[in-house]
Amino acid sequence: MFIEILSVSRKPTDWVKQALDDYLVRFPSNAVPKLTFLAPESGRLSKKERVAREGKNILSKLSQRDVVILLDSSGFLIDNLELVRKLKEFSQAAGRIKLIIGGSEGIHESVKKRAFETWSLSALVMPHKVVQVLLLEQLYRSRCIIVGHPYHRL
């Protein structure tokens, strides 16, 4: 199963990189999610234009066969067992899962339309840095559930 996290954000700060690396090294070498950071648009652009350009950049990183999942606080609130079920389902169907964390100004309608589903990790609005770490931890947790590793305890 190939998973890529596309995040419209600057490169991670030291503490975020340390947290991300802590989870990345736990994955087997053939199952490490790819992290792609897309620079947010800046300059004298309107909010609408920034969001449109970021959307175009996101779409340029997607192929037709990718299963695209948008992460947004307004999405379907997903729990651990549902996440495991979805990851299994998508990996069997397509094999390439792209998880999108939009920019701080929001996500363009074109990306929303391209997304197969929209998930929420929490009803809370969180900073990108926290979402990146939380998402990677949840992907690791899901993998542990799938393979029967004791990391996930109820």
N, C-alpha and C positions, 0 to 999 in steps of 0.2 A: 504494500500500500504506500503510495507516494502522497505525502502531505506537504503543502507549502502554505506558510502564513505570509500574506502580503499585508504590510502595515504602512499606512501613510503617516510617517513620523520620521523624525531625525534619527540618526544612529543612536543606539542605546547608551545611556550614561554608564559609568563604571558599576554602580550597584545593580543596575538592570542587567548589564552584560554578565556580571557574576552570577546572578540568579538564573538567567537563561542558560548559561553554560553549565550550571549545576544540574539542570534537567537534561540538557542535550547529551551530556556524557553518559547518562543512564540508559539511553536507548541503544539497542543493538545497532551496529554500523549500517546494516541494510534497512533500518527503519527510522533513521534520524530525520525529523521534520526539517524542511528548509525554511529559513527565515529571510524574507526579502523586505528591506526597508525602502520605501519610495519617498523621496524628499517632498515635503509639503510645498505647495506653491507659495511664493512670497512676492513682495513688491507691490506696486500700486495697481492692484487688480481688485475688482469688486468681489464680494463673497461669492456671488453667483459664478463669476469667471474662474475663481480659484477652485471651486468645487467641480466645475465642468472640466477644467484641465486635469485635476487629480483623477477624475473619473475616466478620462481618456487614457491616462497613464496606467490605471488599473486594468482597463480593458485590453490594453496592448500586451499585458502579461498573461492573458488567458487564451487558451485554445478551445476549439469547439467541443472537444471531448471532456474538458474539465468539469467536475462537479463543483460549482461555486456556492459557497456558503458565506453569507454576509453576517457579521456580528454587529448587533445593534441592540440597545436597551429596550427597544420597542418590539423586538422579535419574540419568537417562541421561547419561553423559559425552559431550557433543557437541563435535565438532571443526569447523573452519572450513567445510569443504566440505559437511558434513551440515547445518550451520546455514544455509548458502546454499540448499541444496536444500529445507529445511523452510520457509524464508521465502518462496521462490518458490511452493511448493505451497500454503501457507496463504493467500498473497495472491491467488492465482488462485481458490481455493475460497470464501473468505469476505471477504477484503479488510481485516478488522479483527483485529489481533493485539494481545492484552494480555499482557504479561510481568509476572509477579507476584514481587516480592521480599517475603517474609513478615517478620513482626516478630522481634525478638530472642528471644522466648519460643517461637517456632515458628509453625506455621500450622494453622488449624482444619481439622478433617476435612471440613467442608462445602466448603471451598475446594479441598482435595485432590480431592474427588469431582467438582467442577465443572471442574477442569483437564483439558484434552484430553491433555496430556503433561506430564511433569516432567523438566526438564533440569538438568544439573550443569555449571557452568563450570569446576569443579575439584574434586578430591577433598578439597581443603583447605576448612576453614571460614574464611570471611573476613568482615570487618566490612562492614556495609551500604554504607558510603561507598566502599569499594574495589569492591564488586560493582557499584554504580551506574556508576562510571567504566569498569570493565572491560566491562560489558554494552554501554554506549553505544559504546565503542571497537570492540567486536566487531560491532555493528550497522553501524557505519561501514565497517569492513573488509569485511563481507559485501556491502554496497552497491557498494564498489569492485570486488570480484570480479565481481559481476553485470554492471556496466557496462564492465569491462575497464580500470579506472583502475589505474595502476601502484603505488598505495599498498601493496597486498598483494604481497610478494615471497616466493618460496619458496627 
